[in-house]
Amino acid sequence: MKLVTFDDGLVGRLDGETVVELDVPTTRAFFERDGQVGETGRTFALADVRLRAPIVPKKFFHTAGNFREHHEDLVRVDWSHPVNKGIVFFQNVDAIIGPDEPVVYPANLTRELDYELELAVVIGKPGRFFSAEQAAEHIAGYLVFNDITARDIQRKEMESGVFSFSKAIETFCPIGPYIVTADEIDDPHDLDMELRVNGDVRQKSHTSRMSVSIPQLVAYHSPQVYSAGDLITTGTIAGVAASTADPFANYLRPGDVVEAEIEGLGILRNPVVSWQDAYGTAEPPAEWGHPLWGRV
């Protein structure tokens, strides 16, 4: 099943080019009810609805460094800090946006806006302190995630060994375009991954290259306690702008369109827009945030 949130927060499932409305207030509630929900009887043409972020979780767990190729990429270009396996942090759920919604470029905060294609896992069953062998019963589905990151802010954060602000700014968390339930994915470790900017391929890899498997990852996070509908990311792959020979030629700018795609999970497309175009006003003053980070 492909689950969507659409228009003003309605929930549905895709049936080809038709959206079948489900009788449930949110996709989180869908998982809280173990998928035991009915249909309202209403259907909509997919072309006539606006897809939203498919879910807003109670908790959003990040994992960094799970694809060794990403770490090796950053070592090759002498990135300021290693991205080692096992880094865990929380995402700001208020930063979530959905397909075709704009990533707003805050030029007064960053000059190094980067992309990171990731697979996200949807938790369907609450739990805590379980093993990798038990993890499958807690996994309900998968979706595409683009971990937008302000690299200049991230470098400052990593001086203390943690990072969060650089990835949690408003609109920096695109997810979607829908949730694919686990029964439709034969093997989540056998999916092609590709991210494009303005049609040019920037990241290309495969989920088989994870260092830690999805069941191990889900079990690893379980002491933090799961609720139905929580999300876990699996880390990004090689090819982020920061790892290229000329990062400033590849960092995102207003006018760019990013397409994040994972085989079987759809294409998550988001434009990058300026603050002025997004809000119709000038950006907040340059000192906003900069006493912490300094100008780069």
PyMOL commands that set and color helices and strands:
alter all, ss='L'
color gray80, all
select helices_A, chain A and resi 27-32+46-48+68-76+93-95+132-138+151-158+165-167+182-184+207-209+214-224+241-243+247-250+275-279+290-293
alter helices_A, ss='H'
color red, helices_A
select strands_A, chain A and resi 2-6+10-15+18-22+39-45+60-64+87-90+96-97+103-105+113-114+117-123+139-146+149-150+173-181+192-197+200-206+231-236+257-262+266-274
alter strands_A, ss='S'
color yellow, strands_A
deselect
rebuild
show_as cartoon
